[in-house]
Amino acid sequence: MSVGVKTLKVKVHSKIDSYLESRGTTKAWVADRIGATRAQMNNWCKNENGYAISQPSVGYVLKMIKVLDCSIDELWELKEK
C-alpha cells in the first residue's frame, strides 16, 4: 500500500524585527544569546514579497522564544497559500 505525502501549502512571515524593536532589543543581542551568527539573524528577519526568506531550525526557534520570553506567534505568522 502506497501512502501519499501531502505538502503543506503555507508560507511564513517574520515578525522578529518589529518584535525586537518594540522591546528595544537588537538582533545582535539575540544572536549572541542563542549561538547564531548575525548573518543568520538578519536572514531570519527579512521578508521578501511578504514572506520570510529563511527560517531557523527548531532548535534556534526554541532558544529564541526562551531568551525573549515570548510565544512563537509573536515572531512568525503562517500565511496559507
Secondary structure as UniProt FT lines:
FT   STRAND          10..14
FT   HELIX           16..23
FT   HELIX           27..34
FT   HELIX           38..45
FT   STRAND          47..48
FT   TURN            49..50
FT   STRAND          51..52
FT   HELIX           58..68
FT   HELIX           72..74
FT   STRAND          76..80
//
